[in-house]
Amino acid sequence: MSATLTGLLFAVLAWRLGCGLALLAYSYVAAVLVPLSIVDWAEQRLPSMVVLPSYLVLGVAFGADAVLEYDYVNLLRSAASMVILALAYLSLALATGGLGAGDVKLAGLLGLTLGWWSWSALFTGTFLSWLFAATARVVLRSTGRVERDDPMPLGPYLALGTMVTVVLGLSTSS
């Protein structure tokens, strides 16, 4: 199932983005988010050995694109988005204790990913991620499948919100 979903995401991203380094970067993100979501769903953890190297891969891909296009606005916005989202999730984790370190690290990576697209992509992807998570939580609670204080993996919803934003183009580049 993992390979099928990843392959489907590759095809949709190629159709959506066309050729270029952005396609490479977003395909890499898809290739990372699918297994991370599966691991988080099964084990409620997001392995640093997958998340942390992804910062370097995306940084190099986005940096090369910025150099080749002589346009550094996307790169700067992407870096700022990474820091903003990681700090926001870290603050939330420290204030509530409901988020793990993996969620914070993944948030920074998704900030880097969405920030390359636009500020509105950052906000849309983050909003959708939390909307999907909240909807799932309400459904699970109302059906009695989880109790109030039961932990729930956030990674799959963060991944879903990010990929839906990119694939459906729910925001414009700016």
N, C-alpha and C positions, 0 to 999 in steps of 0.2 A: 504494500500500500504506500509506503514511504517513497519508493522510486516512482510509482505512478503519479502521485501528487506532485512530486518535484518536477517530473517531466512535463506535466500539464502546466505547472507554473512557468517553466522555461518557455513553452510554446506561447502562452498568453503574454508573457513579458516581451518576447521577440515581436509578436504582433503589435503590442502596445508601444514599445520603445524604438523599434527598428534596430539597425546596427549601430555599434559604437561602444565606447567604454562604459557608458551608463548601463547598457544591457549587460555587460560583463559584471559590473558591480551588483546590480539588482538580481541577476541570476545567482551570484554567489550568496546574496542575502537569502534568497529562496532556498538554496541548497543547505544553508545553515539552519534556517528557521524551522524547516519541516522536522528534522531529527531532534532539534532542541525542544520543540513542542511535544514530540512523542515522549522524550525522556522526562520532561517536566510533568506531563500528564501521568506517567507511570510511577515516577519516583519523587516528584515534587522537588526537583533540583534542576538547575541550569549549569552544566559543567563549565567552569572557567576555562578549561583546556580547549573549548570550542569558541566561547564568547570572546575571550581576550585577543587571540590571534586575528579575529575577524576585524577588529579595529584597524590593525595594520593593513590587512588586505584592502579594506574599503578606503582607508586613507591614501594608499598608493594609487588605487584605481581612480578615485576622485581627484587626487592631486595631478595625476597624469592627464586626465581630461581637462582640468583647469589650465595646465601648461600648454597643451595642444590647442586649446580654444582661445588662449590669451584672455581668459575671463576667470577672475578669482572670486567673484561675488558668491557663486554657489559654494565654493570651498569654504569661504569664511562663514557663511550662513550655516553650513553643515557643521563646522567645528563649534560654532556658538550654540547650535541646537543640541549637539551632543552634551555639552557642558550643562546647559539649562535643564534638559530633561533628566540627566543623571542626578543633578543637584536637587531637582524637585522630588524625584523618587527617593533619594537618600533622606531628604527632610521628612517625607511621608513615612519612610521606614523607621526613622528614629522617633517620630512623634507617635506612631500607632503601633509599631512592632508587627504589623501585618504583612510587611513585604520582606523578602529575603535579600541577601546580598546579590544573588543571581538575578533577581528582578531589577535591581538597581544597575547592575552591569549591562543587562540586556537593554534597559531603557536608554542608556548612553549610546549603545550601538544603533538602536532604532532612531534616536535623535540624529545621529550622523546620517543615517539612511534617508529619513524623511526630510531633514533639513537641506539636503542637496536639491531636492525637488522644489520646495518653497516653504515659507513660514506657514502658509495655510495648510500645507500637507502635514507639517508637524502637529498643528493643532487638530486637524481632522483625524489623522491617524491615532493620536493619543485619545481623542474623544471616542472614536469608534472602538478602540481597544477596551476602554473602561465600560462603554455601553454594552459590548458583547459580554464582558465578564459579569456585569451587574445583571444582565438578562439571564445568563446561565445560572447565576446564584439564586435569583428569584425563582426560576423554574425548579431548580434542584431542591430549594427549601420548601416550595409549595407542594411538591410531590413527596416530601418526606425522605428524600434520598440523602440529604445532609442536614446536620444540626447547625444551630446558630454559630457555634464557635469552631466548627470543623474547618480545617485548612483547605484551601483550593488553589491549584496551580494557576498563576497569572500569565505565564509565558505563552501558552497557546493563544490567549486572547490578545496579547500584545502583538504577536506575530500575525494573527488574523486581521486586526485593525490596520496594521502597516501594509500588508499585502493587498487588502481591499482598496486602500487609499491609492496605492501605486497603480494597481491593475485597472481600476475603474477610472483613474484620473480624476478623483474627486476634488482636486485642487489644480490650480494652474501654476506653471513656473513663474516665479517672480523673485 
